[in-house]
């Protein structure tokens, strides 16, 4: 495993992450919501669906069907588009990326003309006060920029609860937060660290509420605790 990942080298340029060290892009949404939730899912590989995640998965069904990509004149809609960034060390899938015909855009394989990319991330419920959804959307755009060699100044979040799009400006402060957050995530993942539980109001809506217990406060691994509990019950 790479130990000097994404640190500044002698040329003051960030070091690209090797593919074996890439993290799930969508994890930034979990991490921004709760660092422990992210670690339980992505480090300890625990997961527990609740009504919110199940409903969200159903709502993603059409967006995640790549075969439903379509062209409407000057608009090309790509669904379930896999993206990655060597600089950030991440990979994931964009729900929808709209490509609008634009003379200032980029060339796409198998398509005539030039196109400007516009990611659209589908979310359950309504717009949130926190930036977890915006960070994920920005990360998707940064992947596309790296892959296509283009600039994406804005993108959109579509919320099922309101049936409306929320336009997001992908400004420098938001991009800086994406970079800083993934650096923290890589550091925790490399050290296989799971933050201790800290109960907040958000815990009631967390899909891992039944697995993230106060009893784990002095234990490093939720997975080991659960296995031990099951073994003692036999």
Secondary structure as UniProt FT lines:
FT   TURN            5..6
FT   TURN            10..11
FT   HELIX           19..21
FT   STRAND          23..24
FT   TURN            25..26
FT   HELIX           27..33
FT   HELIX           35..42
FT   HELIX           51..59
FT   TURN            60..64
FT   HELIX           66..68
FT   STRAND          70..72
FT   TURN            73..74
FT   STRAND          75..85
FT   TURN            86..89
FT   STRAND          90..107
FT   TURN            109..110
FT   STRAND          114..123
FT   HELIX           132..148
FT   STRAND          154..159
FT   TURN            160..163
FT   STRAND          164..169
FT   HELIX           172..191
FT   HELIX           201..205
FT   TURN            207..211
FT   HELIX           214..218
FT   HELIX           222..233
//
